[in-house]
């Protein structure tokens, strides 16, 4: 190990006195890494539907969809966007932005749509 | 020595270069605001204990998110009990600690609302009698991470050639320095749309480091004269070459005529019978043949000799005037007659052909590889690959071919041309059977070699020149403005998503609406509601945007009955107050009573852990 790295204490020593079970015992290297469950799977495994619904849990404290009228802004400039382009499915504010939209290559259009979570996903 | 090493700590590029980081990037123990990668969590904790070199043999307080899933809690408890041998553990919500801490200082009262806007999520938790009411708690999955990501995407789309400069860390710095929340989005954006002077003042400009290209001065007199001389020399060379060729041709023709003459002479002096034997040695079959060949040769010789007389006259005026090419009629196209014109024609042909070949190559490679510009962080590989036109076309063909028409008759295959569809679909993209590029490319090669011979200034443009396919052709030198990144509308468009998550497609309520929902869910009486709105605490890193309090106040006033008292205060230190509150709590005398020990955990099990909650007022 290079001296600077050792000094910076970036790399942890393998055996630590205060630990009862060492890291290398618990997570042996070289073996197939334990696949940790992602949040979605954790929530599924929790089985919140078996519990009374008025008890707060991770899922039911989420906010409901907004009741305010939806404000559309132009995808490119951020101005208010009263218009909608049916071909690219982008919102736009005026004719100049429309010209820009129609001249964009397709991957840029998809990226703008992805900002709004509206991109077409072909898998 | 190849071993896998886990590195914990701040991103220090100088030291990280000792490690091969290509296989994996920085990893976080969190998914959203819940810990799920416990190995990484353990490493992080290890780092902390190593730094302090302590043996943990006292109760530990861990902060978590509101309504943390029991699995996460139990794994952390196990981690602490098993690996570290901690005697007892307590879990508490970070926003609650922050609120209690500020309550101690009188910033907020025992009935109030905590609006905590964090990195991944934003919570609104009402407090009644000093305790959080989780039944009325509200969470939206928008936080500082989404704001930074939004800003990064917008800037990358607007300035694609500066993408390398827009790293995550840099964009976060930009966000913290320049972003603010507009009191009313619509009116603010109208200022910018109209080009108002106030909008210009609000626009910030980031100048990237840039070196100006050395400006070429207008060519001076000597330059012009030198260039003219060079051109003349070129022309002279061409003329000389043409002359040499003509000379050779004349010589050949003369030799041929001489030979033919001699042959005819011999034929005349010889008898009829011997003619075939003599002629058998040559290519001619009869005397008439020889005579006609002789006539043809003399004619060509006359023509060849006749031309030099004309073109010499033409060349003298062309050497003095530069623009006589325009006056020359169009038939003069051979290299023998007008060398400069020929050169220009060659150059033009080369340009056209090279463009055509490049285009075709581009189409080919775009069909084969995925688009270089595609968005790495969003979307899977499948989306990036199919986004250019040739790939989409192929997709369209596949879907139309596979689509089961059902009712109508399927007439595919009746005509032979239908089967050509499969050729178009093929991914190999006609490397073998397409003949069309070859003649063009052969022509291009021929012209390039010809130009290389005769034109000293011609540089062979190889296909490597098409690597800049992604950039627009530069017709003018780059200026300072090309290296500027302008933050105008983005300054307040990005934090707006905290109030309006619909802007990034998240169908949830924004911060101001969440406050209303939370108060409604708490089902408090009217008097209590007023007390709640009178003590609203803003905490969490993402509440540091300028203009947040005013906007929240306006938003909450809109949804509450007229005249309710609304008071919004920022926590004394929005980023660290959660920790400060937790440490104050853990230092209290009564703290150990709120913890649970290892025996408790194993005896009572997960269900008990699920309902375990701290009491915050001790």
Interface residues (C-beta under 8 A of the other chain):
Chain A: X1 X2 X4 X5 X8 X9 X10 X11 X12 X13 X16 X17 X18 X19 X20 X21 X23 X26 X27 X29 X34 X36 X37 X38 X39 X42 X43 X45 X46 X54 X55 X56 X57 X58 X61 X62 X63 X64 X65 X66 X67 X68 X70 X71 X73 X77 X78 X79 X80 X93 X105 X106 X107 X108 X110 X111 X112 X114 X115 X116 X117 X118 X119 X121 X122 X123
Chain B: X3 X4 X5 X6 X7 X8 X9 X12 X14 X15 X18 X31 X32 X34 X36 X37 X38 X39 X42 X43 X46 X47 X49 X50 X51 X54 X55 X56 X66 X67 X68 X69 X70 X71 X72 X82 X83 X84 X85 X134 X135 X137 X138 X139 X140 X141 X150 X153 X154 X157 X185 X186 X189 X190 X192 X193 X371 X373 X374 X375 X378 X379 X380 X382 X383 X384 X386 X387 X388 X389 X392 X395 X489 X490 X493 X500 X501 X502 X503 X504 X505 X506 X507 X508 X509 X510 X513 X514 X517
